[in-house]
């Protein structure tokens, strides 16, 4: 037999009341976080990844942090390769508040729900989380509706993405830990110096255009620190010597005379410390084929 037609779980007023209570609870017990949508720049269609992803906007919205006893995940792991922090968190956002955020006039979010790969900045702990999975059916149709999105997230591991969202704690990640190139110029340029944060372009002999962001400019020695650089052909290129560099905002023009590169160490790495100690104590014998294993 079918259900009784005299009783219904789809009473709109009850659904609205239930949703409003959830939103009010989040405004009381939740946290203000920033949602950072990912912009795909040059996707690798074979591996399904985009190293040059860009995060250019942030949207403040209240979310409930489901973790009550601390972050989930494996926590802090001490391995032979250093310290790995594998915190995980679960955020819950009301669908109605998400829709209001998406429909705002200054919005650049193009999806109807939170999207895997986007980021959440938790200002409470100064941590950036990447959305790994979005559960859209929990709680499961209690009043024949779905009032929330539940996002399972992992601590974000920076790998060269362009971060320009207007939040100091986020934007400094790329300048502090990003892979960079050092460009020595023949002068301070046609109009005198470059602006930190502006993009520069360099056109190769074959027409390939390299674009990067100025992380630091030194007037005393005409050295530019360049981050988030990539070419329009999708391949990896370093800037080249003897080609002009043009600032897209300052319109400054000068020529590169030398190029070097560096992978910036994170604060918990000790590569330089070990290199310095090894020069004095020689505890690693690189005359052997494999200094980390048994002698052949």
C-alpha positions, 0 to 999 in steps of 0.5 A: 500500500502507498503512504497516506495522502493526509501526511506529507514531509514536504511542507515548505514552511517546515523546510524553511524553518529547519533551514533557518535554524541550521543557518542560525546555528552556524552563525552562532557556533560556526567559524568565519572562513574564506572560500577560494575558488580555483581557476584552471589555467592550463590543464593537463588533460591526460593526468587531469591536473593543473600546476599553474592553477590560480586563486584570485578571489576570496569570499567570506562565509560562515561554516561549521567546523565538524571536528570537535576534538581537534583535526582529523587525519594522521596528524604530524608525522616525523619521517626520514624526509622531514616533518609532514603535517596531515591534518584533515577537517570537515566543514559544513555550509548551508545551501541557502547561504551558499546560493546567496554567495554565488548570486551576489553581484561581485561573485566569480564562482561559476559552480552551483555547489562547492567544488573539489579542488577549491580552498578554504582559509580557516583564519582561526588556525591560519591554515589553508584546506583543499576540498577533497570531497563534497557530500551533498546528501547529508543529512539524508532527506529528513524533511525531503530536502537537503539543507547543507553541503559537507566538505571533507578537506585536507591541509593544502600542500602548496605546489606553485599555484598563483595565490592573489586573493587579498588575504595576507596569510594566503598571498605570502605563501607563494613568496615564502615557499614558491619555486622562483627564478632570479633574473639579473637585469642590465639596468633598472629599466626604461622607467626605473624599476618594477613593481612587486606583484605585477606580471612580466612577460618575456618573448622567446625567439620562437614566439613563445611568451613566458609570463611571471609575477614579480615577488621582489625587485632590488634597485641596488643590484637590478635583481628580480625574484620571479614566481608563478612563471609559465609559458603559453605553450604549456611546457616548462621554461626558465627565462632566457638571457639576452631577451627583454622583460616587460612589466605589464603594469609599470611598462618597464623594459630591460634585458636579462643578463643572467638567470638562476633558480631556487626551490625555497625551503619551507620553515621546517626543512633543514637542507642548508643546515645539513649542507653546512654541517656536512662540509665541516663533519663530512658525515655523508661520504659522497665518494661512494655510489650510494652514501645512504646505503651499504658500501658495495 
